[in-house]
Amino acid sequence: MINTGKLAGRTLFITGASRGIGKAIALRAAQDGANVVIAAKTAEPHPKLPGTIYTAAKEIEAAGGKALPCVVDVRDEGAVRTAVQNAVAKFGGIDILVNNASAISLTPTEQTDMKRYDLMHSINTRGTFLVSKECIPYLRKSNHAHILNISPPLNMAPHWFSNHVAYTMAKYGMSMCVLGMAKEFEGVPIAVNALWPRTAIHTAAMEMLTGKESDQYSRKPEIMADAAYAILSKEPRLQTGKFLIDDEVLKAEGITDMRQYACVPENADKLMPDFFLDVEPEKLIEFAAEGSHAASLKKPAAQQGQGGQIEGLFLKIESLLSEEIVKKTGAVYEFKVKGNEAGTWFADLKTGTGKVGKGSPPVTADAVLTMDSKHFFDMFTGKLKPASAFMTGKLKISGDLQKAMKLEKLMGSLKSKLKFAMQNTGKLAGLTLFITGASRGIGKAIALKAARDGANIVLAAKTAEPHPKLEGTIYTAAAEIEAAGGKALPCVVDVRSEDAVRDAVQKAVARFGGIDILVNNASAISLTGTEQTEMKRYDLMHNINTRGTFLVSKECLPYLRKSKHAHILNISPPLNMDPHWFSNHVAYTMAKYGMSMCVLGMAREFADAKISVNALWPRTLIYTAAVEMLHGRDSFEYSRMPDIMADAAYAILSRAPGTRTGNFYIDDELLAEEGIMDFKQYACVPENALKLAQDIYVDTPKSKL
């Protein structure tokens, strides 16, 4: 990679630049004659790691650049602001920001000390957000503005969360900043991209993770420096919002000799892949030193995301079959389902009381029906008639067409037996639910639904005293739960406080003998752009949503392990990575998506313990205090009541644990699986049931909101 001089006179602000990848990028830019702000903590030599900001500054000056070493802890708002001001005072502005500072600890949920959790989040995610926020006013003034985060592509394969969900969330937070800020600042323009290595890069961190022999199977930091140089040399308008891999960037620049970057050229073709790429984690184990963190990935894969709408529908059909339906139908069907839930199913409605199952039928089918999973679900829940589906091309039929059309009768028979309300079954009787944010809204609605089964409810919330604008406290909610038939334990809990959470968990166990179900519902929201987001507000959202969910789960897990009906349910959205859900409120989205990433990681981590971990999110606005605050009193007319979320949660929590885990459910889809057809009952204004406001993060254009 030849220097082109395109960064000459440009000012780069690089975090974690005293060694490793950060220093390599700094030296590469220095060869162009760039100004480099070295923002790192290492003012004094480390006993085990080489280099300080001052030794790095000397190397930068020797390479042809100008250096400004700044002692900066990216967790400290004051230190970051001072360093940015010093950079502007010395060099006249900032053109490029490289967010490279990072902390790592690959520990399972229960072994992750909250101090270690806080360190990783505060440096990786929060530090990236904070430094970006402080640099953006100056980047706006540059005609060559770039932000480059050293962070991975957002690979949602559950194995990259399992056993180190805290680290993955912290690193993915850096990447979510890319999605949000690229969209938010595309008109300035400020290019915001991410860069990640294909293979292990030999640094102090990598040696710590995989042992002293890691250089044998790693590349040198120079490959990342060359790739970063190529990205940062481009005009900002040409590329933004991208997740780039180092060797792919270089190949696009015409560089084909990757052997030069291998620490040991003889091993250039057998290097260790880095985390978060489309590689099974077992590949990393081949290179792991005994006792290293990478060796801990040997945990066998567990089945995730089992089940779906189609499977749930066939289970429902099977439960409703009878001799009467078989006599009316008298046919064997094979269903070839395409799309998101592709698979083959059968229904034998010719013999006995009928049978359904996955795979081909045991005898030759009278009719084979092929259609997309979405249309299939609509057909079996009465929204789409088979004849109409066939005429419009949504349904393809081979075999006996007349027998295929008998499905109309099957639909009619099934629809008459489908439920129009979610009835209590008693399956939660005697079980203990620990619910955060349970004094009002969705949390209280879930508590009341479980109470009607005779469940024990731990109300974990801050509202001990009445709020001047919001109804209810943990004590008034407790009275309602007792009246509904449950037992209540109100606990004053701020989920940001480790001691308060631990104390509430211990009280719950002392009172009820254990904990069977955890519902992480507590949440905080503020939809503000990056520059308008005060760090106090950022911290509030993260510490309640993501950190609170992780902390409460961690404290409850020892007791959930002992339960025969263990569930964790997070009230959090599907991980929709469309950039518009990050733009102008990236801090809130990161906080909420952190709850959902806990689902991916913990579902896999605790599959063997038979703890089901799932997420539930509403299709439409749910009328709560938070929604009224955001949208005003008029939002009542276009919202559903919290009861729909309570009914959906009840359906999930009534299931045997371990059968379906790692799923992201939408309330009305889940209830449709349960056979509930009447959604008008949940609308705050029934007449508006077909024109409700969609919630965020569902597959709806943001402009519709």
C-alpha positions in Angstrom: 0.0 0.0 0.0 1.8 3.1 -1.3 1.3 6.4 0.5 -0.5 8.9 -1.7 -0.2 12.1 0.4 -4.0 12.4 0.6 -3.8 12.7 4.4 -1.1 15.4 4.4 -2.1 18.1 6.8 -5.2 16.3 8.0 -5.7 15.9 11.7 -6.6 12.4 13.0 -7.9 11.8 16.5 -7.1 8.2 17.4 -8.1 6.5 20.7 -6.0 3.7 22.1 -3.1 4.9 19.8 -0.1 4.1 22.1 0.3 0.6 20.8 -1.1 -2.1 18.5 -3.6 -1.3 15.7 -4.1 2.3 16.9 -0.4 3.1 16.7 0.0 1.3 13.3 -2.8 3.5 11.8 -1.2 6.6 13.3 2.2 5.7 11.8 0.6 5.0 8.4 -1.0 8.5 8.4 2.2 10.1 9.7 4.0 9.0 6.5 1.7 11.3 4.6 2.5 14.2 6.9 -0.7 14.0 8.9 -1.3 15.5 12.4 -2.0 12.7 14.9 -3.7 13.1 18.3 -2.7 10.1 20.4 -5.6 9.7 22.9 -4.8 7.0 25.3 -4.2 6.3 29.1 -0.7 5.0 28.9 1.3 8.0 30.2 3.6 5.6 32.2 5.2 2.4 30.9 3.2 -0.7 31.6 5.1 -3.6 33.4 4.1 -6.1 30.6 3.1 -4.0 27.6 5.5 -1.9 25.5 4.9 1.8 24.7 3.3 5.0 26.0 1.7 7.9 24.3 5.0 9.7 24.4 7.1 6.9 22.8 4.3 6.6 20.1 4.5 10.4 19.6 8.3 10.2 18.9 7.7 7.4 16.3 5.0 9.5 14.6 7.3 12.5 14.4 10.1 10.4 13.0 7.7 9.0 10.4 7.0 12.5 9.1 3.9 13.5 11.0 3.1 15.9 13.8 2.0 14.4 17.1 0.0 15.6 20.1 0.0 13.0 23.0 -3.0 13.4 25.2 -3.7 11.4 28.4 -7.3 10.4 27.8 -9.5 7.8 29.5 -12.5 7.6 27.1 -14.8 6.9 30.0 -14.1 10.5 31.3 -16.3 13.2 29.7 -14.0 16.0 30.9 -10.8 14.3 29.7 -12.3 13.6 26.2 -13.5 17.2 25.9 -10.2 18.6 27.0 -8.3 16.5 24.5 -10.6 17.5 21.7 -10.1 21.2 22.6 -6.3 20.8 22.8 -6.3 19.1 19.4 -8.3 22.0 17.8 -6.1 24.6 19.5 -2.9 22.9 18.1 -4.0 21.8 14.7 -7.0 24.1 13.9 -9.6 21.3 13.7 -10.3 17.6 13.4 -10.8 15.8 10.1 -10.7 12.1 11.1 -11.7 10.2 14.2 -10.6 6.6 14.7 -12.4 4.8 17.6 -9.9 2.1 18.4 -9.8 1.9 22.2 -11.2 -1.4 23.5 -11.5 -3.7 26.5 -12.2 -7.4 26.4 -13.1 -10.2 28.7 -14.7 -13.4 27.4 -16.6 -14.6 30.4 -20.0 -16.3 30.7 -22.9 -14.4 32.2 -22.7 -15.7 35.8 -18.9 -15.2 35.9 -18.9 -11.7 34.6 -18.2 -9.3 37.4 -20.3 -6.1 36.9 -17.1 -4.0 37.2 -15.7 -5.9 34.2 -19.0 -5.5 32.4 -18.9 -1.7 33.1 -15.3 -1.5 31.9 -16.1 -3.1 28.6 -19.2 -1.1 27.9 -17.7 2.2 29.1 -14.6 1.9 26.9 -16.1 0.2 23.8 -19.6 1.4 23.3 -20.0 4.5 25.5 -16.4 5.7 24.8 -17.1 5.5 21.0 -20.3 7.4 21.4 -18.8 10.0 23.7 -15.7 10.7 21.6 -17.8 10.8 18.4 -20.2 13.2 20.0 -17.4 15.6 21.1 -15.6 15.4 17.7 -18.7 15.8 15.5 -18.9 19.7 15.8 -15.4 19.9 14.3 -15.9 17.1 11.8 -18.8 19.1 10.5 -16.4 21.9 9.5 -14.0 19.6 7.7 -14.1 18.9 4.0 -12.7 15.4 4.5 -14.7 14.1 7.5 -14.4 10.5 8.5 -15.2 8.3 11.6 -13.7 4.8 11.5 -14.6 2.4 14.3 -12.5 -0.7 14.8 -15.5 -2.9 15.3 -17.0 -6.0 13.7 -19.9 -6.7 11.3 -23.1 -7.2 13.1 -23.2 -11.0 12.8 -26.3 -12.2 14.7 -25.3 -15.9 14.8 -26.1 -16.9 18.4 -22.7 -18.5 19.0 -21.0 -15.1 18.9 -23.0 -14.1 21.9 -22.9 -17.3 23.9 -20.5 -17.4 26.9 -19.4 -13.8 26.3 -22.6 -11.8 25.8 -21.2 -8.8 27.7 -18.2 -8.4 25.5 -20.2 -9.0 22.3 -22.7 -6.3 23.3 -19.9 -3.9 24.1 -18.2 -4.5 20.7 -21.4 -4.5 18.7 -22.4 -1.2 20.3 -19.4 0.4 18.4 -20.8 -1.1 15.2 -24.4 0.1 15.9 -22.9 3.6 16.2 -21.8 3.1 12.6 -25.3 2.3 11.4 -26.9 5.2 13.3 -24.3 7.9 12.7 -23.7 7.0 9.0 -27.4 7.7 8.4 -27.6 10.7 10.7 -24.7 12.5 9.2 -24.8 11.4 5.6 -26.0 14.8 4.5 -23.0 16.7 6.1 -21.3 14.5 4.8 -19.4 12.6 7.5 -18.4 9.1 6.3 -18.9 6.6 9.2 -17.6 3.1 8.6 -16.3 0.1 10.5 -13.1 -2.0 9.9 -12.4 -5.5 11.2 -9.7 -8.0 10.6 -10.2 -11.3 8.8 -7.7 -13.0 11.0 -6.2 -12.6 14.5 -3.9 -9.5 14.7 -0.9 -10.0 16.9 -1.3 -7.5 19.7 -1.0 -7.7 23.5 -4.8 -8.4 23.7 -4.6 -11.3 21.3 -1.6 -12.8 23.1 -3.7 -12.6 26.3 -6.6 -14.4 24.7 -4.9 -17.2 22.8 -1.4 -17.6 24.4 2.1 -16.6 23.6 2.2 -18.6 20.4 -0.5 -16.6 18.8 1.9 -14.8 16.6 2.4 -18.1 14.7 -1.1 -17.8 13.3 -1.7 -14.1 13.2 -1.2 -11.1 10.9 0.7 -7.9 11.8 -1.2 -4.7 12.7 0.1 -3.2 9.5 -2.7 -4.9 7.5 -5.3 -3.0 9.5 -3.2 0.2 9.1 -3.1 -0.2 5.3 -6.8 -0.9 5.1 -7.6 2.1 7.3 -5.4 4.3 5.1 -7.3 3.2 2.0 -10.7 3.9 3.6 -9.7 7.3 5.1 -8.1 8.5 1.8 -11.4 8.3 0.0 -13.9 11.2 -0.4 -16.4 10.9 2.4 -19.4 10.9 0.0 -18.2 7.7 -1.7 -18.6 5.3 1.2 -20.5 5.3 4.5 -22.3 2.9 6.7 -20.1 0.0 5.6 -18.6 -2.9 7.6 -15.3 -3.6 5.9 -12.9 -6.5 6.3 -9.2 -5.6 6.1 -8.0 -8.0 3.3 -11.1 -7.3 1.2 -10.4 -3.6 1.4 -6.8 -4.2 0.2 -7.9 -6.5 -2.6 -10.2 -3.8 -3.9 -7.1 -1.5 -4.0 -5.2 -4.1 -6.1 -3.1 -5.6 -3.3 -3.1 -9.4 -3.7 0.0 -10.4 -1.6 -1.4 -11.0 1.9 1.6 -13.2 2.8 3.6 -10.0 3.6 1.3 -9.3 6.5 1.6 -12.7 8.2 3.8 -12.7 11.3 5.1 -16.0 10.1 4.9 -16.0 6.3 5.1 -19.9 6.2 1.8 -20.0 8.0 0.0 -17.4 5.8 -2.5 -20.0 4.6 -3.4 -21.3 8.0 -4.2 -18.2 10.1 -6.6 -18.1 12.9 -9.9 -16.4 11.9 -11.0 -13.5 14.1 -14.3 -13.4 16.0 -17.7 -12.3 14.6 -17.1 -13.5 11.0 -19.0 -16.2 9.2 -16.8 -18.9 10.8 -17.9 -21.5 13.3 -16.2 -20.8 16.7 -14.8 -24.3 16.7 -12.3 -23.0 14.0 -10.7 -20.8 16.7 -10.2 -23.7 19.1 -7.7 -25.3 16.7 -5.4 -22.4 17.6 -6.2 -21.9 21.2 -3.6 -22.5 23.9 -4.7 -24.7 26.8 -6.5 -22.7 29.4 -6.9 -19.6 27.1 -10.3 -17.9 26.6 -10.6 -19.2 23.0 -10.4 -22.8 24.4 -13.6 -22.1 26.4 -15.5 -22.1 23.1 -15.6 -25.9 23.1 -19.1 -25.9 24.4 -21.2 -27.9 21.9 -23.7 -26.0 19.9 -27.3 -26.0 21.0 -30.4 -25.7 18.9 -31.7 -22.1 18.9 -34.8 -20.4 17.7 -36.7 -23.7 17.6 -40.2 -23.5 16.3 -42.1 -20.7 14.6 -45.5 -19.7 13.3 -45.9 -22.7 11.0 -44.8 -25.3 13.7 -47.0 -23.6 16.2 -49.9 -23.7 13.8 -49.5 -27.4 13.1 -49.4 -28.1 16.8 -52.6 -26.2 17.1 -54.2 -28.1 14.2 -53.2 -31.4 15.7 -54.8 -30.5 19.0 -58.1 -29.7 17.3 -58.3 -32.8 15.0 -61.3 -35.2 15.4 -63.1 -38.0 13.7 -65.7 -35.5 12.5 -63.1 -33.4 10.7 -61.5 -36.6 9.2 -64.9 -37.7 7.9 -65.6 -34.3 6.3 -62.2 -34.2 4.6 -61.1 -37.7 3.7 -57.8 -36.7 2.1 -54.0 -36.8 2.7 -52.2 -33.5 2.1 -48.5 -32.6 1.7 -47.6 -29.0 2.3 -44.4 -27.5 0.8 -43.8 -24.3 2.6 -41.4 -21.7 1.1 -40.0 -18.5 2.5 -38.9 -17.7 6.0 -40.1 -21.0 7.5 -39.4 -23.3 4.6 -40.1 -27.0 5.2 -42.4 -29.9 4.3 -45.4 -30.9 6.4 -48.3 -33.3 6.1 -51.8 -33.7 7.3 -53.4 -37.2 7.1 -57.1 -36.5 7.3 -58.2 -39.9 6.0 -57.7 -42.3 8.8 -58.7 -42.5 12.5 -58.7 -39.1 14.2 -56.2 -37.7 11.8 -52.5 -36.9 12.1 -50.2 -34.1 11.2 -46.4 -33.8 11.3 -43.2 -32.6 9.7 -41.8 -34.2 6.6 -43.6 -36.2 3.8 -46.8 -38.1 4.6 -46.4 -41.9 5.3 -48.7 -42.6 2.3 -49.0 -40.9 -1.1 -50.6 -37.5 -0.8 -53.9 -36.9 -2.6 -52.9 -33.2 -3.1 -49.6 -31.3 -2.8 -49.9 -27.7 -1.9 -47.0 -25.2 -2.3 -47.0 -21.7 -0.9 -45.0 -19.0 1.0 -45.1 -19.4 4.8 -46.8 -16.0 5.2 -49.7 -16.9 2.9 -49.9 -20.4 4.5 -50.3 -18.9 7.9 -53.0 -16.5 6.7 -54.8 -19.4 5.0 -55.0 -21.5 8.1 -56.1 -18.7 10.3 -58.9 -17.7 8.1 -57.5 -14.5 6.5 -57.1 -16.1 3.1 -59.4 -18.7 1.5 -57.8 -21.6 -0.3 -59.8 -20.9 -3.5 -58.8 -17.3 -3.5 -55.2 -18.2 -2.9 -55.2 -20.7 -5.8 -56.9 -18.2 -8.2 -54.4 -15.4 -7.4 -51.3 -17.7 -7.7 -50.4 -17.6 -4.0 -51.2 -21.3 -3.8 -50.0 -24.0 -6.2 -51.7 -27.3 -6.2 -50.7 -30.6 -7.8 -52.8 -33.8 -7.5 -56.5 -34.0 -6.8 -57.8 -30.4 -7.0 -61.3 -31.3 -5.7 -59.8 -32.8 -2.5 -57.5 -29.8 -2.2 -60.5 -27.5 -2.1 -62.0 -29.5 0.7 -59.5 -27.5 2.9 -62.2 -24.8 2.9 -64.3 -27.1 5.2 -61.2 -27.9 7.3 -60.6 -24.1 7.8 -64.3 -23.6 8.8 -64.1 -26.4 11.3 -60.9 -25.2 12.8 -61.9 -21.5 12.9 -65.0 -22.4 14.9 -62.8 -24.0 17.5 -60.2 -21.2 17.6 -60.1 -19.0 20.7 -61.2 -15.4 20.8 -59.5 -14.7 24.1 -56.5 -15.9 26.0 -57.9 -18.0 28.9 -56.0 -18.7 32.0 -55.0 -22.4 32.3 -53.5 -22.5 35.8 -50.1 -23.5 34.4 -48.4 -20.7 36.4 -50.1 -21.6 39.7 -47.6 -21.6 42.5 -44.7 -20.4 40.3 -42.7 -17.2 41.2 -42.3 -14.4 38.7 -39.7 -11.7 39.2 -40.9 -8.7 37.1 -39.0 -5.5 36.7 -40.9 -2.2 36.1 -44.0 -4.0 37.4 -45.8 -1.1 39.1 -47.7 0.0 35.9 -48.1 -0.6 32.2 -47.0 -3.8 30.5 -45.1 -5.1 33.6 -48.2 -4.8 35.8 -50.5 -6.3 33.1 -48.2 -9.4 32.9 -48.2 -9.6 36.7 -52.0 -9.5 36.9 -52.4 -12.1 34.2 -50.1 -14.5 36.1 -51.8 -13.7 39.4 -55.1 -15.0 38.0 -53.4 -18.4 37.9 -52.4 -18.1 41.5 -48.8 -17.2 40.8 -46.4 -15.4 43.2 -45.3 -12.0 41.9 -42.2 -10.1 42.9 -42.8 -6.5 41.9 -39.4 -5.0 41.4 -39.7 -1.3 40.7 -38.6 2.2 42.0 -42.1 3.6 42.5 -42.5 3.3 46.2 -44.1 6.8 46.3 -46.9 8.1 44.0 -45.6 10.0 40.9 -47.2 13.5 40.4 -48.2 12.6 36.8 -48.2 8.8 36.7 -50.6 6.4 38.4 -49.6 3.6 40.7 -46.9 2.3 43.0 -45.5 -1.1 43.8 -47.9 -1.2 46.7 -51.1 -0.4 44.8 -50.0 -2.9 42.2 -49.4 -5.5 44.9 -53.0 -4.9 46.2 -54.4 -5.6 42.7 -52.3 -8.7 42.4 -53.6 -10.1 45.7 -57.2 -9.2 44.6 -56.6 -11.1 41.3 -55.7 -14.3 43.2 -51.9 -14.1 43.4 -49.4 -13.5 46.1 -47.4 -10.3 45.9 -44.0 -9.1 47.2 -43.4 -5.4 46.5 -39.6 -4.6 46.4 -38.2 -1.1 45.9 -35.6 -1.8 43.2 -33.5 0.4 41.0 -32.1 -2.1 38.5 -29.0 0.1 38.2 -28.0 -0.9 41.8 -26.3 -4.2 42.2 -27.1 -4.2 45.9 -30.8 -3.4 45.5 -31.2 -6.1 42.8 -29.4 -8.8 44.9 -31.4 -7.8 48.0 -34.7 -8.1 46.1 -33.7 -11.5 44.7 -32.8 -12.8 48.2 -36.1 -11.5 49.6 -38.0 -13.3 46.8 -36.2 -16.6 47.5 -36.8 -16.2 51.3 -40.5 -15.5 50.8 -41.4 -17.9 48.0 -38.6 -20.5 48.0 -37.1 -19.7 44.6 -37.6 -17.9 41.3 -39.1 -19.6 38.3 -39.6 -16.8 35.8 -37.9 -13.5 35.2 -39.5 -10.8 33.1 -37.1 -8.0 32.2 -39.5 -5.1 31.5 -37.9 -2.0 33.1 -36.9 0.5 30.4 -36.0 4.2 29.8 -36.3 6.1 26.6 -35.1 9.3 25.0 -35.2 9.7 21.2 -32.5 12.3 20.6 -29.8 12.7 18.0 -26.1 12.0 18.8 -25.1 15.6 19.5 -28.3 16.3 21.5 -27.9 13.3 23.8 -26.5 14.2 27.2 -24.3 11.6 28.6 -26.4 11.4 31.7 -29.4 10.5 29.5 -27.2 8.0 27.6 -26.2 6.4 30.9 -29.8 6.2 32.2 -31.0 4.4 29.1 -28.0 1.9 29.0 -28.0 1.3 32.7 -31.7 0.5 32.9 -32.3 -1.3 29.6 -29.1 -3.2 28.8 -27.1 -3.3 32.0 -30.2 -3.7 34.2 -31.3 -6.7 32.1 -27.9 -8.3 32.3 -27.6 -7.6 36.0 -31.0 -8.9 37.0 -30.6 -12.0 34.8 -27.2 -12.7 36.4 -28.6 -12.5 39.9 -31.6 -14.6 39.2 -29.8 -17.4 37.2 -28.6 -19.5 40.2 -32.3 -19.9 41.2 -33.6 -20.3 37.7 -31.2 -23.2 37.3 -33.0 -25.0 40.2 -36.5 -24.4 38.7 -38.4 -27.0 36.6 -40.2 -24.2 34.8 -37.4 -21.6 34.1 -38.0 -18.7 31.7 -36.5 -15.4 31.0 -38.6 -13.0 28.9 -37.2 -9.7 27.8 -39.6 -7.0 26.6 -37.4 -6.0 23.7 -37.5 -5.8 19.9 -36.3 -8.0 17.1 -32.8 -7.1 16.0 -33.8 -5.2 12.9 -30.6 -3.8 11.5 -32.2 -1.3 9.0 -30.1 1.9 9.5 -33.3 4.1 9.9 -34.0 2.5 13.3 -30.6 3.8 14.5 -30.6 7.2 12.9 -31.3 10.2 15.2 -31.7 8.0 18.3 -28.7 5.6 18.2 -28.2 5.7 22.0 -31.8 4.5 22.7 -31.6 1.8 20.0 -28.3 0.5 21.3 -29.8 0.3 24.8 -32.9 -1.5 23.7 -31.0 -3.9 21.4 -28.7 -4.8 24.2 -31.7 -6.4 25.9 -32.3 -8.4 22.7 -28.7 -9.4 22.4 -29.0 -10.9 25.9 -31.6 -13.1 24.5 -29.3 -14.4 21.7 -26.5 -15.1 24.1 -28.3 -16.4 27.1 -30.6 -18.7 25.1 -27.6 -20.5 23.8 -25.6 -20.3 27.0 -28.4 -21.8 29.1 -30.0 -24.2 26.7 -28.5 -27.2 28.5 -30.0 -25.9 31.8 -33.5 -25.9 30.2 -33.9 -22.2 30.7 -35.9 -20.7 27.9 -34.9 -17.1 27.0 -37.1 -15.2 24.6 -38.1 -11.7 23.7 -41.5 -10.2 23.2 -42.4 -6.9 21.4 -45.6 -5.2 20.4 -46.8 -4.8 16.8 -48.5 -1.5 17.6 -48.2 1.2 20.1 -49.2 0.0 23.6 -50.9 2.7 25.6 -48.7 3.3 28.6 -47.2 6.3 30.4 -44.1 6.2 28.2 -46.2 6.3 25.0 -48.3 9.1 26.3 -45.1 11.0 27.1 -43.7 10.5 23.6 -46.9 10.9 21.5 -49.4 12.8 23.7 -52.8 11.8 25.0 -54.2 11.4 21.4 -52.0 8.3 21.1 -54.7 6.4 23.1 -57.0 6.4 20.0 -54.4 4.5 17.9 -52.9 2.1 20.5 -53.6 -1.2 22.0 -54.0 -1.9 25.7 -51.2 -3.6 27.7 -53.4 -6.7 27.9 -52.3 -7.9 24.5 -48.7 -8.1 25.7 -49.8 -9.7 28.9 -51.7 -12.4 27.0 -48.8 -13.0 24.7 -46.4 -13.2 27.6 -48.7 -15.7 29.4 -48.7 -17.9 26.3 -44.9 -17.9 26.2 -44.4 -18.5 29.9 -46.9 -21.3 30.1 -44.9 -23.4 27.7 -42.5 -26.1 28.9 -39.1 -24.6 29.2 -36.3 -25.6 26.8 -38.6 -26.4 23.9 -38.6 -23.0 22.3 -35.8 -20.6 23.1 -33.9 -17.7 21.4 -37.0 -16.4 19.7 -38.2 -12.9 19.0 -42.0 -12.8 19.2 -44.4 -10.2 18.1 -47.5 -10.0 20.3 -50.3 -10.6 17.8 -48.4 -13.2 15.8 -47.8 -15.2 18.9 -51.5 -15.0 19.9 -52.5 -16.0 16.4 -50.4 -19.1 16.9 -52.4 -19.8 20.0 -55.6 -19.6 17.9 -56.8 -16.1 19.0 -58.5 -14.3 16.1 -60.2 -11.3 17.7 -57.6 -8.5 18.0 -60.2 -5.8 18.1 -60.7 -6.6 21.8 -57.2 -5.2 22.5 -57.6 -1.9 20.8 -58.1 1.1 23.1 -60.7 2.3 20.6 -62.2 -0.8 18.9 -63.4 1.3 15.9 -59.7 2.1 15.2 -58.5 -1.5 15.3 -57.5 -1.5 11.7 -55.6 1.8 11.7 -53.3 1.5 14.7 -49.9 3.2 15.0 -47.1 0.7 14.4 -44.4 0.4 17.1 -40.7 1.0 16.2 -38.4 -1.8 15.1 -41.1 -3.7 13.4 -40.8 -4.1 9.6 -42.6 -0.9 8.8 -41.2 2.2 7.0 -40.2 4.7 9.7 -42.0 7.5 7.8 -45.3 5.7 8.6 -44.8 6.5 12.3 
